């Protein structure tokens, strides 16, 4: 396998690399200044390029991503996530490649990938269509209004974070609804209403269709790969791939990698549009781009514990994944949740098959899954909502139900 210097020596004279390598400068990949940021990402590309061997010993070049493939069961060969640079890409100059790379967003440095996400990033960075226009006008437009985009995303984030349990509930109970909202994309009118400065560029933003197809109803759990399309000042079409964090509480509001101040201006545009859509269609109470002081937001209805009686000749009843999700959302503190369960068992003269320590461990695990937008494991659910023996000498399963609004 060739060394990095040998790879660069082979590629530096290609139309692709020679058109932008002179812009490479070691620097901060999160620099708010678009020129310095692009230079830092050009340097990143130069120092992360390598040669790979594919099937039938096919040799190709690729950019190595910083993270790893998510492989909890350690099955299959260990492959480093990478974005192939095809011969088609190498054969044509692309002087604005560092600008598109820098605009793609901080999610390019995500630590855990799945294959469809990486393939979608490749399509975003190296579009196959006739996108020959310059992204310079687009980068200038979003960069000049970076402060306003930061303010908008901050306001939306504060509003949404306080009510994000509604989104977490949908990730488990009705992921199809979130999928519909995500893959719908944003029309020119929608983009312009949020970002009026983009009107001359006729911007429209679409979710990668192949990633949507492969992810199915779990699109919201994936790193989002979008394509922003428009026209430059000569009416030539351009494309810019943008990668945004998953729709989980940690990625949206907690992870320092996705800190709003560090995000690319283009990334802020897509994140703002997406949060606004979720606020308006899932959470509610949002008026335009600002949060109305007297707005009443949607919240999850209150819930209560109840029992399911085991029927003769039937399998032991199980609480649903949705019930477990609702329980940890209704009682996010483990000790409070245990107290609630223990008090219920006492008032219903039911002896439980779980002790406090095991319950608290299950509560922590379930809460972690819910924050990630994932379904708690069945073993965890069965401990969180255990079986018991009631006063009428029956085996019962504890479950949790939400009270409809108005009840």
C-alpha positions in Angstrom: 0.0 0.0 0.0 1.3 3.4 -0.9 2.3 6.0 1.7 0.3 9.2 2.0 3.1 11.2 0.3 3.2 8.7 -2.5 -0.6 9.0 -2.9 -0.3 12.8 -3.0 2.5 12.7 -5.5 0.3 10.6 -7.8 -2.8 12.9 -7.4 -1.4 16.4 -7.1 -1.1 16.8 -10.9 -4.7 15.6 -11.5 -7.1 18.3 -12.6 -9.1 17.8 -9.4 -6.4 18.1 -6.7 -4.3 20.6 -8.6 -7.2 23.0 -8.8 -7.5 23.4 -5.0 -4.5 22.0 -3.2 -2.9 25.5 -3.1 -5.6 26.6 -0.7 -4.7 24.0 2.0 -3.7 25.7 5.3 -3.4 23.9 8.7 -6.1 25.5 10.9 -9.3 25.2 12.8 -11.9 23.1 11.0 -14.6 25.0 13.0 -13.3 28.5 12.2 -16.3 30.9 11.6 -14.3 32.7 8.9 -15.3 31.0 5.6 -11.8 31.5 4.0 -9.9 30.1 6.9 -12.4 27.3 7.4 -12.1 26.3 3.7 -8.3 26.3 3.9 -8.4 24.1 7.0 -10.7 21.6 5.4 -8.5 21.6 2.2 -5.6 20.7 4.5 -7.7 18.0 6.2 -8.5 16.5 2.7 -4.8 16.5 1.8 -3.8 14.7 5.0 -6.7 12.2 5.0 -6.4 10.9 1.4 -5.3 7.3 1.0 -5.3 4.4 -1.4 -7.7 1.5 -0.9 -8.2 -2.0 -2.4 -11.7 -3.0 -3.4 -13.2 -6.2 -4.7 -11.0 -8.0 -7.2 -8.0 -6.0 -6.1 -9.5 -2.8 -7.6 -7.3 0.1 -6.4 -8.9 3.5 -5.7 -8.4 6.7 -3.8 -10.6 8.0 -1.0 -10.9 10.5 1.9 -10.7 8.8 5.3 -13.4 10.0 7.7 -12.5 10.6 11.3 -15.0 8.1 12.8 -15.6 4.3 12.7 -18.4 2.1 11.4 -20.9 1.3 14.1 -20.5 -2.4 14.6 -21.5 -3.4 18.2 -21.4 -7.1 17.5 -18.0 -6.9 15.8 -19.2 -8.8 12.8 -17.4 -8.7 9.4 -14.1 -7.1 8.5 -13.0 -3.8 10.1 -13.3 -1.1 7.4 -12.4 2.5 7.9 -15.2 4.8 6.8 -14.0 6.6 3.6 -15.4 8.5 0.7 -14.2 7.2 -2.7 -12.8 9.8 -5.2 -13.7 8.3 -8.5 -11.7 8.7 -11.8 -14.5 10.9 -13.0 -14.0 13.3 -10.1 -10.2 13.3 -10.5 -10.5 14.1 -14.2 -12.1 17.5 -13.8 -11.0 20.6 -11.9 -13.1 21.7 -8.9 -11.5 24.8 -7.4 -14.4 25.3 -5.0 -14.2 21.8 -3.5 -12.7 23.1 -0.2 -15.7 25.5 0.1 -18.2 22.7 -0.3 -16.2 20.5 2.1 -16.2 23.3 4.7 -19.9 24.0 4.2 -20.8 20.3 4.6 -21.1 20.7 8.4 -19.5 19.4 11.5 -21.3 16.0 11.2 -18.5 15.1 8.7 -16.5 14.4 11.9 -19.2 12.2 13.5 -17.5 9.3 15.4 -20.0 6.5 14.4 -21.2 5.8 10.9 -23.3 3.2 9.0 -22.6 2.4 5.4 -25.7 4.1 3.8 -24.7 7.4 5.5 -21.1 7.3 4.2 -22.4 6.5 0.7 -24.8 9.5 0.9 -22.0 11.8 2.0 -20.1 10.7 -1.1 -23.0 11.7 -3.3 -23.3 15.0 -1.5 -19.7 16.0 -1.9 -19.3 14.6 -5.4 -22.7 15.1 -7.2 -23.2 13.2 -10.4 -25.5 15.8 -12.0 -24.6 18.7 -14.2 -23.8 21.0 -11.3 -21.2 23.2 -12.9 -21.9 26.5 -11.2 -19.8 28.1 -8.5 -20.8 27.8 -4.8 -19.1 31.1 -4.1 -22.3 33.1 -4.0 -24.0 30.6 -1.8 -21.1 30.5 0.7 -21.0 34.3 0.8 -24.7 34.6 1.3 -24.8 32.2 4.3 -21.5 33.4 5.8 -22.4 37.0 5.8 -25.6 36.2 7.8 -23.9 33.7 10.0 -24.8 35.7 13.2 -28.5 35.7 12.3 -28.5 32.0 11.5 -26.9 31.3 14.9 -29.5 33.3 16.7 -32.3 31.6 14.8 -31.0 28.1 15.5 -30.3 29.0 19.1 -33.9 30.2 19.6 -35.3 27.1 17.9 -33.0 24.8 19.9 -34.0 26.3 23.3 -37.6 26.0 22.4 -37.4 22.4 21.1 -35.1 21.0 23.7 -37.5 21.7 26.5 -40.2 19.7 24.7 -38.1 17.1 22.9 -39.7 14.2 24.7 -42.5 14.5 22.1 -40.0 13.8 19.4 -38.4 11.0 21.4 -41.8 9.4 21.8 -42.4 9.6 18.0 -39.0 8.0 17.3 -40.3 4.9 19.0 -44.0 5.0 18.7 -44.5 6.5 15.2 -41.2 7.0 13.4 -43.0 7.1 10.1 -44.4 10.6 10.9 -40.9 12.0 11.5 -39.7 10.2 8.3 -42.3 12.0 6.3 -41.3 15.4 7.7 -37.6 14.8 7.1 -37.6 13.4 3.6 -40.0 15.9 2.3 -37.2 18.4 1.7 -37.6 22.2 1.5 -39.0 24.0 -1.4 -37.6 27.4 -2.7 -40.5 29.2 -0.9 -39.8 27.4 2.4 -36.1 28.2 2.2 -36.7 31.8 1.3 -39.2 32.3 4.1 -36.5 31.3 6.6 -33.6 32.7 4.7 -34.7 35.7 2.5 -31.1 36.4 1.4 -31.2 33.1 -0.5 -34.0 34.2 -2.9 -31.6 35.3 -5.7 -30.0 31.8 -5.6 -33.4 29.9 -6.0 -32.3 27.6 -3.2 -34.1 24.3 -2.6 -32.9 21.6 -0.2 -33.6 17.9 -0.5 -32.8 14.8 1.6 -30.6 12.2 -0.1 -33.2 9.8 -1.7 -31.1 6.7 -1.5 -30.4 7.3 2.2 -34.1 7.8 2.7 -34.9 4.5 0.9 -32.3 2.4 2.8 -33.1 3.9 6.2 -36.9 3.4 5.9 -38.8 4.6 8.9 -35.6 5.1 10.8 -34.4 8.2 8.8 -34.6 10.4 11.8 -32.0 8.1 13.6 -29.5 8.6 10.8 -27.0 11.4 10.2 -28.9 13.5 7.7 -27.4 14.1 4.3 -28.9 16.9 2.3 -28.3 18.5 -1.1 -28.7 22.2 -1.4 -29.3 23.2 -5.1 -29.5 26.6 -6.7 -28.1 28.8 -9.4 -25.1 31.2 -9.4 -25.0 34.7 -10.8 -24.6 33.3 -14.3 -27.7 31.0 -13.9 -25.4 27.9 -13.8 -26.7 25.3 -11.5 -24.7 24.4 -8.4 -24.9 21.8 -5.6 -23.6 21.7 -2.1 -23.9 18.6 0.1 -24.8 19.3 3.8 -24.5 16.8 6.6 -26.5 17.4 9.9 -26.8 15.6 13.2 -29.3 12.9 14.0 -32.6 13.9 15.5 -31.7 12.7 19.0 -31.5 14.8 22.1 -27.7 14.3 22.5 -26.8 15.1 18.9 -29.1 18.1 18.7 -28.5 19.7 22.0 -25.7 18.1 24.0 -22.8 16.9 21.8 -20.0 19.6 21.7 -19.2 18.5 18.1 -22.5 20.0 17.0 -22.2 23.2 19.1 -24.1 25.9 17.2 -21.3 28.4 17.3 -18.9 25.9 15.6 -21.3 24.8 12.9 -20.9 25.8 9.2 -23.2 28.5 8.0 -24.7 26.1 5.5 -25.2 23.5 8.2 -27.0 26.2 10.3 -29.4 26.9 7.5 -30.5 23.2 7.2 -30.6 22.7 10.9 -32.7 25.7 11.4 -35.1 24.7 8.7 -35.4 21.2 10.1 -36.0 22.4 13.7 -38.6 24.9 12.6 -40.5 22.2 10.7 -40.4 19.9 13.8 -41.4 22.8 16.1 -44.4 23.6 13.9 -45.5 20.1 13.0 -44.6 18.0 16.0 -44.1 20.2 19.0 -46.4 23.0 18.2 -46.8 26.5 19.7 -44.4 28.1 17.2 -45.3 31.3 15.3 -43.2 31.9 12.2 -39.5 31.8 13.1 -39.9 33.1 16.6 -41.3 31.6 19.8 -44.5 33.4 20.9 -44.5 34.1 24.6 -48.1 33.0 25.0 -47.8 30.0 22.8 -49.0 26.7 24.3 -46.7 23.9 23.2 -47.7 20.2 22.8 -46.6 18.0 25.7 -47.0 14.4 26.3 -50.1 13.5 28.2 -49.8 12.2 31.8 -49.6 8.4 32.3 -50.3 5.8 34.9 -49.3 2.2 35.8 -51.7 -0.6 35.4 -51.6 -4.4 35.2 -52.2 -6.9 32.5 -53.5 -10.3 33.7 -51.9 -13.4 32.4 -54.6 -15.5 30.7 -54.8 -19.3 31.1 -52.9 -21.1 28.3 -51.5 -17.9 26.9 -48.0 -16.6 26.8 -46.8 -14.4 29.6 -47.9 -10.8 28.7 -45.3 -8.3 27.8 -45.3 -4.5 28.1 -44.7 -2.8 24.8 -41.7 -0.8 23.9 -43.9 2.3 23.7 -45.1 1.7 27.3 -41.5 1.5 28.5 -40.6 4.7 26.6 -43.6 6.5 28.0 -42.7 5.3 31.6 -39.1 6.7 31.5 -40.4 9.9 29.9 -43.1 10.3 32.5 -40.7 9.5 35.3 -37.2 10.5 34.0 -35.7 10.2 37.5 -34.9 6.6 38.3 -35.6 6.9 42.1 -38.9 8.7 41.4 -39.8 6.0 38.9 -39.0 3.3 41.5 -41.1 5.1 44.1 -44.0 5.3 41.7 -43.8 1.6 40.9 -43.3 0.6 44.5 -46.3 2.7 45.6 -48.5 1.3 42.8 -47.6 -2.2 43.8 -48.4 -1.5 47.5 -51.8 0.1 46.7 -52.7 -2.8 44.4 -51.4 -5.5 46.8 -49.0 -6.8 44.2 -45.7 -8.4 44.8 -43.1 -7.6 42.2 -40.3 -9.8 40.8 -37.8 -7.0 40.6 -35.6 -5.3 43.2 -34.6 -1.7 43.3 -31.1 -2.0 42.0 -32.0 -4.0 39.0 -34.9 -1.6 38.3 -32.6 1.4 38.5 -30.1 -0.2 36.1 -32.9 -1.0 33.6 -34.2 2.6 34.0 -30.8 4.0 33.1 -30.5 1.7 30.1 -34.0 2.5 28.8 -33.4 6.2 29.3 -30.2 6.1 27.3 -31.9 4.3 24.4 -34.7 6.8 24.4 -32.3 9.7 24.3 -30.6 8.1 21.3 -34.0 7.7 19.6 -33.7 3.9 19.8 -36.0 1.2 21.1 -35.1 -0.2 24.6 -34.1 -3.8 24.5 -36.7 -6.4 25.4 -34.7 -7.6 28.5 -34.6 -4.1 29.8 -38.3 -3.5 29.2 -39.2 -6.7 31.1 -37.3 -5.5 34.2 -38.5 -1.9 34.0 -42.1 -3.1 33.7 -41.9 -6.4 35.6 -44.3 -9.3 36.3 -46.0 -9.6 39.7 -48.3 -11.7 41.9 -51.5 -9.9 42.8 -54.0 -10.2 45.7 -56.2 -12.5 43.7 -53.4 -15.0 43.2 -52.8 -14.1 39.6 -49.7 -13.5 37.5 -49.8 -9.9 36.1 -47.6 -7.8 34.0 -47.1 -4.1 35.0 -47.4 -1.7 32.1 -47.8 2.0 31.6 -50.5 3.9 29.7 -50.8 7.5 28.8 -54.0 9.4 29.7 -55.5 11.1 26.8 -55.7 14.9 27.0 -58.9 16.0 28.7 -59.3 12.8 30.8 
